[in-house]
Amino acid sequence: MNKKFIYSCVTCSAEYPGEGVHYRCPSCAKSDVEGQPHRGMLKVEYSQWYKFKGSPEERLSFLQNEGFLSLLPIQNLKSLGYLRVGNTPVYTINMLDAKVLPFQLMLKDDSQNPTFSFKDRASAMVSAFAKENGKNILLAASTGNAGSSLAGICASQGQKAIILAPAAAPIAKLTQIIMYGALLIAVDGNYDAAFDLSVQLTEKYGWYNRNTAYNPITTEGKKTVAFEIVSQFLNELPDRIYVPCGDGVILCGVYKGFEDLLNMGIIDKIPVIIAVQAEGSDNLIRNFYTDTFVAKPSATRADSISVDIPRNFYMAKHYHLKYQGENVTVSDQEIMEASATLSRNTGIFSEPAAAAAFAGMLKNMSEGRIPEQSRNLILLTGSGLKDVNFVRTHVLTPQPVKADLGSVSRFLEKNGYLK
């Protein structure tokens, strides 16, 4: 039996041993209601954190030296494979559009993961866990990023990947999936249809399912971003962290990572987490403060955060209310404008879901809701090359210029480069 951790049901608190594969609490899963978020999500809880002695700095140093293995659901870091996942950079930005910011702004760029998105954190952990548990065929439902992520990680690990994605998913993401050698099943339906099919395949054939808000190991992979933030900032943690949200798993991962370190006494508080959603797909944060969940059809071009029924709603709500998080919604137009502002000011081109977090910060700034001198971090979760169609209407390709110096000079003068 794996004595390193147990699984605990978020709904009924039932506990399950850490050995083997578990998805949801079987008892609570029976109470699923159509049109409502699922109950019975499992949370990984560790039994060893209390054994660590010494100062917070000494505890953190120990965890860093062992690669945080004591707080991960795998037995050996080598199971993660050779691709560098995580340890992504943080950039400090002092100005936007030539104006000095009255607060500190930092960007954590997770587009620098192997398949260019934050999803690699979950895929790498799921792949490693599968390897240690004798599972060689993995599958996932995805609107694109999770699928291309699992496909790429499995390619590096010698595992087989099956990806069910809506046929309407961005072509760049579908192309990635195919190039990594995964079997792509283009589903004539939406993400929910792909998700349900993937669960049916798991139940029928026993393949290992990577789906977020279904497999608790995905949250354990995503929480590593919090470990990195603490390691990168030590005693100067950000005051506020902007997180783009769809089904709530990244939000839960961020909270879970900080909570693990809070339990260890390494940090004494969790930063204020700002959940950012598209106005047309706000089913997560719109229901945080109500007793009855009411879904509405999603209508946003930010496909990675377009979710009708956020499957990790109850865990996300628990964390967000417990640690007093904040919320902001942004329109697709604000997301597109934020993507352009981010690109021209920082050299980072982010996909719509990632740009949504930046748009949330810009909206808070325009409303005077960011305290002066506060430290603000934005999670940029994916590359803009994942979905260039979103910003094409904002990008005006210039007409061809004759290939002679006079014509080019007139073009330069027209655009303000010759005065």
C-alpha positions in Angstrom: 0.0 0.0 0.0 1.2 3.5 -0.8 1.5 5.2 2.6 2.7 8.4 1.0 -0.8 9.7 0.3 -4.4 9.0 0.3 -7.4 10.1 -1.8 -10.1 12.1 0.0 -13.5 12.8 -1.5 -14.3 16.6 -1.6 -18.0 15.9 -1.2 -18.3 13.2 1.5 -14.7 13.1 2.9 -14.5 9.3 2.3 -10.9 8.2 2.1 -9.3 5.7 -0.4 -5.8 4.2 -0.3 -3.1 5.8 -2.5 -2.3 2.6 -4.3 -3.6 2.0 -7.8 -5.8 4.1 -10.1 -8.7 6.1 -8.7 -10.8 8.7 -10.4 -13.9 9.8 -8.5 -15.6 8.7 -5.3 -17.7 5.8 -6.4 -20.4 6.5 -3.9 -20.8 10.2 -4.7 -20.5 9.6 -8.5 -23.8 7.8 -8.3 -25.6 11.0 -7.4 -24.6 12.8 -10.6 -27.4 15.0 -12.1 -27.6 15.9 -15.7 -26.8 19.5 -16.3 -25.0 19.9 -13.0 -21.3 19.7 -12.0 -20.1 16.3 -10.9 -19.7 15.6 -7.2 -17.2 13.2 -5.7 -13.9 14.7 -7.0 -10.9 13.2 -5.2 -8.2 15.2 -3.5 -4.7 13.8 -2.9 -3.6 14.3 0.7 -0.1 13.6 2.0 0.7 12.1 5.3 4.4 13.1 5.6 4.4 16.8 5.6 4.1 17.1 9.4 7.3 15.1 9.9 9.5 17.9 8.5 11.3 19.9 11.1 13.3 23.1 11.1 12.6 26.7 9.9 10.3 27.4 6.9 13.5 28.1 4.9 15.0 24.8 5.9 11.8 22.9 5.0 11.6 24.6 1.6 15.3 23.9 1.0 14.8 20.2 1.7 11.8 20.0 -0.7 13.7 21.9 -3.4 16.7 19.6 -3.1 14.5 16.5 -3.5 12.4 18.1 -6.3 9.3 18.3 -4.1 9.0 14.5 -4.4 7.5 14.3 -0.9 4.5 16.3 -2.1 4.0 14.5 -5.5 2.0 11.3 -6.1 4.9 9.5 -7.8 7.7 7.4 -6.3 10.6 8.5 -8.6 11.2 11.8 -10.4 12.8 9.8 -13.2 9.3 8.6 -14.1 8.6 12.2 -15.4 10.9 11.6 -18.4 13.4 13.8 -20.0 11.3 16.7 -21.3 11.7 19.9 -19.2 8.2 20.6 -17.9 7.7 23.5 -15.5 10.4 25.8 -14.1 9.1 28.4 -16.5 10.4 32.0 -16.3 8.9 35.0 -14.6 9.3 38.4 -16.1 8.9 41.7 -14.4 7.2 44.4 -16.4 7.5 48.1 -15.3 5.7 49.9 -18.2 2.8 49.4 -20.5 2.4 51.6 -23.6 5.2 53.9 -22.3 3.4 54.5 -19.0 5.1 53.5 -15.7 2.9 51.1 -13.7 2.0 52.1 -10.1 2.3 48.5 -9.0 4.6 45.5 -9.7 3.6 43.4 -12.6 5.1 39.9 -13.2 4.3 37.4 -15.9 4.9 33.6 -15.6 5.2 32.3 -19.1 4.0 28.7 -19.3 4.0 28.8 -23.0 7.6 27.7 -22.7 6.6 24.2 -21.7 7.3 21.5 -24.3 4.0 21.6 -26.1 3.6 25.3 -25.4 1.0 25.2 -22.7 0.4 24.9 -18.9 -1.3 21.6 -19.6 2.1 19.9 -19.8 2.3 20.0 -16.0 -0.8 17.8 -15.7 0.2 15.5 -18.6 3.7 14.9 -17.3 2.4 13.9 -13.9 -0.3 11.7 -15.3 2.2 10.0 -17.7 4.6 9.4 -14.8 1.9 8.0 -12.6 0.7 5.8 -15.5 4.2 4.5 -16.0 4.6 3.5 -12.3 1.2 1.8 -12.4 1.7 -0.2 -15.5 -0.6 1.8 -17.8 0.7 2.3 -21.4 -2.4 3.6 -23.2 -3.6 7.0 -22.1 -6.6 9.0 -23.4 -8.2 12.4 -22.9 -11.0 14.6 -24.1 -9.8 18.0 -25.1 -10.6 21.2 -26.9 -7.0 21.1 -28.1 -4.4 22.0 -25.5 -4.8 19.0 -23.1 -4.8 16.7 -26.1 -1.7 18.0 -27.8 0.0 18.1 -24.4 -0.8 14.5 -23.6 0.2 13.5 -27.1 3.5 15.2 -26.9 4.4 13.9 -23.4 3.3 10.3 -24.3 5.5 10.5 -27.5 8.5 11.3 -25.3 7.6 8.5 -22.8 7.0 5.7 -25.4 3.3 5.6 -24.4 0.2 5.5 -26.6 -2.2 8.4 -26.6 -5.8 8.6 -27.8 -7.3 12.0 -28.0 -11.0 12.8 -28.4 -11.5 16.4 -29.6 -14.3 18.4 -31.1 -13.9 18.5 -34.8 -14.2 22.3 -34.6 -11.1 22.7 -32.3 -8.4 25.0 -33.6 -6.5 23.4 -36.4 -3.1 24.2 -34.9 -4.0 22.1 -31.8 -5.3 19.2 -33.9 -2.2 19.4 -36.0 0.0 19.1 -32.9 -1.9 16.0 -31.8 -1.4 14.3 -35.1 2.2 15.2 -35.4 3.0 13.8 -32.0 1.7 10.4 -33.2 -1.4 10.2 -31.1 -4.7 8.7 -32.4 -7.0 11.6 -32.9 -10.8 10.9 -32.8 -12.5 14.1 -34.1 -15.8 14.0 -32.4 -18.9 15.4 -34.1 -19.9 17.3 -31.0 -18.7 19.5 -28.2 -16.2 19.0 -25.4 -18.9 17.5 -23.1 -19.6 14.8 -25.7 -15.9 14.0 -26.1 -15.5 13.9 -22.3 -18.4 11.4 -21.9 -17.1 9.2 -24.6 -13.6 9.1 -23.1 -15.1 8.0 -19.7 -17.0 5.3 -21.5 -13.8 4.1 -23.2 -12.0 4.1 -19.9 -14.7 2.0 -18.3 -14.8 -0.5 -21.2 -11.1 -0.9 -21.9 -9.3 0.1 -18.8 -7.2 2.8 -20.5 -5.8 5.5 -18.2 -7.8 8.7 -18.4 -6.1 12.0 -18.2 -9.2 14.2 -18.1 -9.1 17.1 -15.7 -11.9 17.3 -13.1 -11.9 13.5 -13.3 -8.4 12.3 -12.7 -7.1 13.7 -9.4 -3.5 13.4 -10.5 -4.0 16.3 -13.0 -4.4 18.7 -10.1 -1.2 17.4 -8.5 0.6 18.2 -11.7 -0.9 21.7 -12.0 -0.1 22.6 -8.4 3.6 22.5 -9.2 3.2 26.1 -10.5 2.6 27.2 -6.9 5.8 25.4 -5.8 7.7 27.3 -8.4 6.2 30.6 -7.4 7.2 30.1 -3.8 10.7 29.0 -4.9 11.1 32.0 -7.3 9.9 34.6 -4.8 10.8 33.1 -1.4 9.6 35.6 1.2 8.2 38.1 -1.3 5.3 36.2 -2.6 2.9 38.0 -5.0 0.0 39.7 -3.3 -2.3 38.8 -6.2 -2.3 36.1 -8.8 -4.5 36.2 -11.9 -5.6 32.8 -13.1 -7.6 32.1 -16.3 -10.5 29.7 -15.6 -12.7 27.3 -17.5 -13.5 24.1 -15.6 -11.7 25.2 -12.5 -8.8 22.7 -12.4 -6.0 25.2 -12.9 -7.6 27.3 -10.1 -7.7 24.2 -7.9 -4.1 23.3 -8.7 -2.8 26.8 -7.8 -4.7 26.7 -4.5 -3.7 23.1 -3.8 0.0 23.8 -4.2 -0.1 26.8 -1.9 -2.2 24.9 0.6 0.4 22.0 0.7 3.1 24.5 1.6 0.8 26.3 4.0 0.3 23.0 5.8 4.1 22.5 6.0 4.6 26.0 7.5 6.7 27.2 4.6 4.3 30.0 3.9 1.9 31.7 6.3 -0.8 32.8 3.9 -2.0 32.2 0.3 -1.9 35.1 -2.1 -5.2 36.5 -3.3 -6.2 34.5 -6.3 -8.2 36.3 -9.0 -10.3 33.9 -11.1 -10.7 35.3 -14.6 -13.4 34.1 -17.0 -14.8 35.2 -20.4 -18.1 37.0 -20.0 -19.6 34.5 -22.4 -18.5 31.6 -20.3 -18.7 32.5 -16.7 -20.4 29.4 -15.4 -17.7 28.9 -12.7 -17.5 32.2 -11.0 -21.1 33.2 -11.6 -22.2 30.3 -9.4 -19.6 30.6 -6.6 -22.0 32.5 -4.3 -25.3 30.8 -5.1 -26.8 27.6 -3.5 -28.0 26.3 -6.8 -25.8 25.9 -9.9 -27.3 27.3 -13.1 -25.5 26.7 -16.4 -25.8 28.8 -19.5 -24.5 27.9 -23.0 -20.9 29.2 -23.4 -20.3 31.8 -26.1 -16.6 32.8 -26.3 -13.9 32.4 -28.9 -11.4 31.6 -26.1 -12.0 27.9 -26.6 -9.7 26.7 -23.8 -11.9 28.3 -21.2 -15.2 27.8 -22.9 -17.1 25.5 -20.6 -20.9 25.0 -20.1 -20.7 22.8 -17.0 -17.3 23.2 -15.1 -16.7 19.7 -13.8 -14.5 20.8 -11.0 -16.9 23.4 -9.8 -17.4 22.2 -6.2 -13.7 21.9 -5.4 -13.0 25.2 -7.0 -15.8 26.8 -5.0 -14.5 25.3 -1.8 -11.0 26.7 -2.3 -12.1 30.1 -3.6 -14.5 30.8 -0.8 -12.1 29.3 1.9 -9.2 31.6 0.8 -11.4 34.6 -0.2 -10.4 34.8 -3.8 -11.7 37.5 -6.2 -13.3 37.3 -9.6 -13.4 39.3 -12.9 -15.0 38.7 -16.3 -13.8 40.0 -19.6 -15.3 40.2 -23.0 -13.8 38.6 -26.1 -13.0 42.1 -27.4 -11.1 42.9 -24.2 -9.3 39.6 -24.5 -8.2 40.4 -28.1 -7.1 43.9 -27.2 -5.2 42.5 -24.2 -3.4 40.0 -26.4 -2.3 42.8 -28.6 -1.2 45.0 -25.7 0.7 42.1 -24.1 2.5 41.2 -27.4 3.6 44.7 -28.4 4.8 45.5 -24.8 6.5 42.3 -23.8 7.2 40.2 -26.8 5.0 37.4 -25.4 2.2 36.2 -27.7 -0.4 34.4 -25.7 -3.4 32.4 -26.7 -6.9 33.8 -25.9 -7.3 31.8 -22.6 -4.0 33.1 -21.3 -4.6 36.7 -22.6 -7.9 36.6 -20.6 -5.9 36.6 -17.4 -3.9 39.7 -18.6 -7.2 41.3 -19.7 -8.5 40.7 -16.2 -5.6 42.6 -14.8 -6.1 45.5 -17.3 -9.7 45.7 -16.3 -8.9 45.8 -12.6 -6.3 48.5 -13.3 -8.7 50.6 -15.2 -11.2 50.4 -12.3 -8.6 51.3 -9.7 -8.8 47.9 -8.0 -5.1 47.2 -7.9 -3.4 48.6 -4.8 -0.3 50.8 -5.5 3.0 49.0 -4.9 1.2 45.6 -4.7 2.9 42.6 -6.3 0.8 41.1 -9.1 1.5 37.9 -11.0 -0.3 36.7 -14.2 -0.3 33.1 -15.3 0.1 33.0 -19.1 -1.0 29.5 -19.8 -0.4 29.0 -23.6 1.2 30.3 -26.8 -0.7 32.5 -29.2 0.4 30.3 -32.1 -2.2 27.7 -30.7 -5.0 29.9 -32.1 -4.0 32.7 -34.5 -7.5 32.9 -35.9 -8.7 34.6 -32.8 -6.6 37.7 -33.4 -6.6 37.8 -37.2 -9.3 40.5 -37.3 -7.0 42.6 -35.2 -4.0 42.1 -37.5 -4.0 44.1 -40.7 -1.5 42.7 -43.2 0.0 45.6 -45.3 -0.4 45.7 -49.0 2.7 44.8 -51.0 5.2 47.5 -51.6 7.2 47.8 -54.9 10.8 46.5 -54.5 12.5 49.8 -54.9 14.1 52.2 -52.4 11.7 55.0 -53.2 8.6 53.0 -52.6 9.9 51.5 -49.4 11.0 54.9 -48.1 7.5 56.3 -48.7 6.1 53.4 -46.8 8.5 54.0 -43.9 7.6 57.7 -43.9 3.8 56.9 -43.9 4.3 54.7 -40.8 6.3 57.3 -38.9 9.8 55.8 -39.2 11.2 58.7 -41.2 10.8 62.2 -39.9 
